[in-house]
Amino acid sequence: MSKIIRLFNFFRMGVGDRHLLIMTLVILATMRLGLWLMPFRTLLKVLAKISRDRSQTTNQVSVGKIAWAVNAVSRYMPGVKCLARALTTQVLISRYGHSCELRIGVAKGEKGTLEAHAWVEYQGRVAMGYLPDLCRFIPLPSLEGLKL
């Protein structure tokens, strides 16, 4: 019954929200597949091209609305990790004309294992990937300007 209610709510949304959710679903699924099948450098090249294409993003969408869409779609896609969510958020933010920074950080876990986390910063704040203990992750150098 709850699936029917969710579907009903989806169709009650405005056209813009439905379009954003569908675009987010396609990009997030592509991201998951790309992370699984491609070398990371190749995926970054593809993402750079996708991010520049603003042909279908004529109306402005806020960064908050983009984060909402990525979180909403992620709940229905099993196995989505922080890197796929962060990359999807970065692509959408760029497509809608905002600038952001993808951050990837590492930390040592309780048992000495290496842990990593990805997040997106917009205007100095975490737009996607916030964790209460985010400060324990040491950010790696930015990928901005990296020659691909």
N, C-alpha and C positions, 0 to 999 in steps of 0.2 A: 504494500500500500504506500509506503514512504517513497518508493521509486516513482510512483504515479504522481504523488504530490510534488516531488522535485521536478519532474518533467513539466507539470502544469505551471509551476513557478518559473521555469525557464521560459516558457512561451508567454507568460505574463510580463516578462521583462521588456524593456525598451529594445528597439532594434540595435542600438549602439552597444548595449551590454551583451546582447546575444552574439553580435559580431565579434566583440572582444573575447568572449569566452571560447568561441569556436576557433578564432585565430590562436588563442593561447593553447588550446588543446592540440592543434596541429604543430605549433612550434615546440611545445613540450615533448610531444611524442617523437618528433624529429630529433630533438636534443638527446633524448634517451637512446634512440637508435644510433645516432651519430657518435655518442660517447662509447657505445658498445662496439661499433664497427670501424671507426676511423681513428687514425692517430690524432692526438689533441691539436697539433699544429694545423693539420688539414681542416679539422672542424672549425678552428678559429678563423681560417680563411673564408670558409663558407659563411660563418656568422657575420663576418665583416661585410660581405656582399648583401646578405639578408637585411642587416641593420641599416644599410644605406638606402634601401628601397622604401621610399615613402609614398609610392604611387597610390596606394589604397588607404592611406591614413590621413585623409583630408581634415577630419575633425580632431580637435585637441582632446586628449585623454590625460587625466592627472596620474601622477606616479602612484598615488594611493589607490586609484581604481585599477591600475595595472597589477599592483601587489595583491589586491583583492582577487583579481581574476586568476593569477598564478596559484594563490592559496586554494581557491575554490576548485580549480581543475586538478590540482595535485591530490586532493582528497579522493578523487575517483580514479586515479591512475596508480596502481600498486607499484611499489619499488622505486618511487621517485626520490632521488637523493638531493642534497643541497646544491651540488654542482649543476645539475640539470635545471633546477629551479632558478638558480642565480643566473645562468646563461640565458634562460628564457626571459627572465625579467630584464636583463641587460638589452637583449634584442628588442623587446617591446618598448622599453624606455627610449632607446635610440630611434626606433621607427616613428615614435610620436614626437620627435624633435627635442627631447630632453637629453642632457648629458649626465652620465653616471660613471661609476668606477666599479669594476669587478674586483673583488678582493678574495684571495685565497690565503688561508693561514694554517699554520701547523702548531701542534702542541704535543707535549708528552703526556700520555695517559697515566692513570694510577698505577698500572702494572708495567710502566716503562715503554708501552707501545706508542708508536707514532700515530697521531690523529690529525685529520685535516678537516677544514670547514670552508665553505665558499659563501660569500654574501655580496650584496650590492649596496654601495653607498651612493646616496643622492643628496647633494648640498650638505655634505658632512654628517649625514645621519644614515643609519641602516634602513634601507627600503625593503630589503628581502634578506632573510637568513639571520635575523636577530636571535641571539642566545643569551640567557642571563649571565653566562660565564664567557662571553665572547672575548673579553680582554685577555684571557689566558692563551688565545691563539696569536702567534707571532705572524703578522702578514708577510708574505713573500713579496719580492719586488713586483711592481705593477706590470701588467702585460701591455699597457698603453705604449704605443710607439714601437712595439716589438716588431722587428722585420720578419715577416712571414714568408 
